[in-house]
Amino acid sequence: MKNETGGVRVQGLAKKYRGGVEALRDVSFRVGSGEAFGLLGPNGAGKTTTIGVLTTTVRPTAGEIEVGGFDVARQAIDARRVSGIVFQDSVLDRGLSGRANLTLHARLWRMPRDRARARIDELTEVMGIGEVIDRPVRTYSGGQRRRLEIARAVLAEPRVLFLDEPTVGLDPTIRHELWSLIGDLRARDGMTLVLTTHYLEEAERLCERIAIMDRGRVIAMDTPAALLSRLGEEMLEVDGASELVTQLLGDRGIIVADVFRIGSTITVPFRNGDGDAAVRALRDSSLPIRSISVRRPTLDDVYLRLTGASLKG
């Protein structure tokens, strides 16, 4: 574990809302200073509630939570001072220019005027929004608004940056551009990054470790590579005759384990290079199979194996 003054510590976090809705149950994880950490899961998994607790906008029911070395319950102002947040929904004033939005944020954080001006100029260049910075935000594209929101979040040079579904609703090209910008910012400023997402590629691209969440709990946590390696090297997908596939493969001496099924599709992980042999055996059979394919595993497969549901919805 790296220096805790720039990291995050969550121990036994729980959140129960009025009416008995349990949003979080015994959530625990640590993020080292300078690490990029992701909370991955579908809508309703508890990711945004966790971010809300970490950014002091949601009061936890139980647990010990520290951000940048500060207890979010007892030292909320200090915790806010060392962190930045990009929310799912825009918090920009659409009637003001981008520069005015950043200047107002700098004043709220009591940044010295000269330092604020220099930092705004710096981030305007880094985020590639020089052509629109003096235009009203209502004229921005979705990607330009997201760039401005990230600039706003890092304006006061936080130790920890929280990104709650930062690219949701954006087209793939803009999403990839923002991933590069976020990665560059982190490498340049050494910030700790805590990201929530349901985009599999986003988690793999930006995060060194991932906690997979489901129904308010962390059900798995490791590096993306380690999570994928739990399944195997390749995945066989068979649509149709699913109840007979494993029996046929076993009869052919092909080891089958950790099989999971969604509807009429059965997915079989392989660790020993048996994927091609399995495909040949199935194609030579008389089973009423509609399609067969072999591919690399994804984080969605990890989630399917753990929960029986898909991250993709």
N, C-alpha and C positions, 0 to 999 in steps of 0.2 A: 504494500500500500504506500502510495506517495504522500506527500505533505498534505495533511488534512485541512490546512488553512485555505486551500483552494478547491476542496472536494465537497462531497455530500455524504451524509450518513443517515440512513433510515433504519430504525429498529422497532419492530412490532407495531407498525402503523396500522391503525384501524379508523374507519369513518362510517358512522351509522347516522343516517338522516332521520328526521321525524317521520313517524309512521313505520319505523323498523327497517327501512331500506338499508342494507349493508353494502356500501360501495367499495370498501376496502377491508381486507381481513388479514391481519398479521403479515403485512408487507415489510420485508427487510432487504436492504442492499447497501452497498458502499460504492462510491465513485471516487477514484483517486484524482488528485490535482492534475489537470491537464488531460484527463482521460475523456474519451467520447463514449457515452453510455446511452443505450436506447431502451425505451419501454415499448414493446411491440405487442399488438393485440387488436382485435376488432373493436368497433364502437361498443361502448358499454363494459369494456374490460376493466376500467378503473384508471386508465392512463391519465386522463385530464384531471381527475380528482387528485391523483398523486401530485401532479404538477401544481395544482391549486394549493395543496398543503405546503409544498416546498417553497412557493412564492408568497406564502402568508395570506392568500386570498380565501382559503378554506381552512376552517378550524378542525383539527383532528379530534377524534373521540379518544384515542389512546396512541401511545408511541413516543419514541425519542427521535427528533429530527433536527439535524444540523446542516447548515449551508455555509460554506466558507469558514467553518469553525464556530458559527453562531447558532444558538438554539432558536428555532423559528418561533417558539412560543414565548420565551422570556426575553429574547433579543431580536424582535421582529424588525425593527428599524435597521439595525446593523446587518441583518441577513438580507434585507432588501438592498442595502447600499452596495453590497458586493455581488449582486446578481442582476441579470437582465433577462427579459422575457419577450418572446414573440408569441402572441396569442393566436388561437385559431381564427378568431374574428378580428378584423382590423380595428385599431384604437386610434387611428389617425384622424385629424380634423380635415375633412375633405374640402372644406372651403379655403383653407390656408395652403400656401405653397409648401413644397417639401422642405425648403430651407427654414421657413417659419415654424413648421412642426418640430424640426430638430432644435431650433433656437429656443422654443418654448420648453422642450424637454430638458435642455441644458440649464435653463433658469430654474426649473423645478428641482433639479439636482444640485443647484447652487455651484455650478461650474464657473470658474473665473471667465470673464468675457473673452479675453484673448485666447485662452486655452480652448474654449468652446468654438470660437470661430475657426481656429486652426484644425480642430478635430472634425468639424463639419466639412471643411474643405478636403481634408484627408479622406474621410469616408465617402464623400461624393465621388471622388476619383476611384476609390477602391471598389465601390458598388456599381460603378458605371452608370450613374444617374445625372451626370453633369448637364445633359441636354434638357432635362425636365425639372431640375431642382428648384427653379424659380417659377414653375407653373403650378396652378392649383392641383391638389391631389386628386380631385374628382376627374381630371383629364388623364390620369395615369392608367396604363394597362394593369392587369392583375400582377404580372411579373414585376413591373416597376414599383407598384405599391409594396410588394413583398420585399424588394430590395431596400426600400425606404424604411420599412418596419424593422428589418434587421439592423440597418444603420442606427435607427433610434435605440434599439435594444443594447447596442454595444457602444453607444456614444460616451458613456461615463466609464468606459474600460472596466467592465465587470470581471470578476474572477470566474463566475459561473454563468453560463448562458443557457437558458431554458427555451426550447423550441417545441411548441405544442402543435403537431401536425402542420409543419411550416409550408408544405407545398401542396396541401389538399386543394383540389379543384383546378390546379394549373395543368397546362398541357405538357406532354413529356419533354419537349425541347426546353421549355422554361424551367421545368423541374430539374433537369440535368445541369443547366446553367447555375441554378441556385445551389445545388449540391457542391459544385466546384467553388463557388464563392464562400460558402460556409466552411468548407475544408481549408481554403486558403486563409480565411480569417483566424481559424483556430490554430493553424500552424504558425501564423505570424504573431499572434498575441498570446498564445499559450493558455487560452481559456479552457476551463472544464466545460464540456458540452453534455447536456441531458436532453434527449430528444424523444418525443412520442411520435409514433407513426403506425400506420397499418400497411404502408408500402414496403414490400419485402426488399426490393432493390435499394431503397433509401436506407434501411437499417444496415444492410450489408456494406453499402458504400461509405456511410459516415461513421459507423459505430465499431469500436474495438470490442465491446461486450454488449450483450443484449439480455434483458429480462423479458421473458414472454409472460404476458398477463392474461388471465381468464377469470371472469366473474369475481373481480376484486382480489385475486391472489396471484402471486408469482409462482408459475408452475415449472419454469426452467430458467436457468441463467448460465451463460457461458459466452465464449467468443462465437461469432457466426460459424467459423470453420468447425469448431468442436461440436456445436449443436447439429450441424449437417452430418458430421462423421458418425453420429449416433445411429443414423439410418443405414448408411452404407455408401457405396460408390455409385450405384445406379438404381433407378426405379423402373420397374416393369408395370405398365398400366394396361389392363385388359377390360374392355367393355363388353359385357355379355357373359353368360354361363359362369358367373363369379363363384357360385357355390361348388363348382367342379374343378376350377382351375388349380387350387392348391392340392387337391387329391391327385390330379393328373401329374403335376410336377413332382410330387413326392414319389409317385410310382416310377418316374423316370430317374430317380436318384438325385434330384435337384433339391437342395436344402431350402426350405421355405420357413421364414419366421417374421414376426412383427408385421403381419399383413393387416391392412386396414381397408375399409370399404365405404364408399359414398354412393348411394343409389345402386346403379347397375355396374359401377366401375370398381374393380379391385386393384389395389396397388401393392406390389410386392417389392420390398427392398432387397438388394443383393450386395454382399461384401466381397464375394469371391470370383467375380467375373462370369457368373452363370447367366447373365441376362440374355446373351445371344443364344445359348443353349435352350433357355426357357422359351424364347420366341420361336425357335425351330420346332420344339416339341409341341407347342400350342398350334402352330400353323399346320403341322402334320396330323393333328388330331381332327376328330369329327365334331368337336364341340361347336355350338352355335355362337361363335365369337364375332362381334361386329368390328372391333378394331384392336390392334396391339401396338404398343410403342415402348421404347426404352429411352430414358432421359436421365439427366443429372438431378439429384435431390434439391429441393428448395426449402426455405424456412416455412413455407405453407405446409409442406409435408411433415415437418417437425410438429407444427401445431395440430395438424390432422391426427397424427399418431398419438398426441397427448390428450386431445379433447374429442376427437371424432367430428370436429367442425372445421370449416375452412376460414382462414384469415380474409380471404377475398370476398366472403359473404355469399 
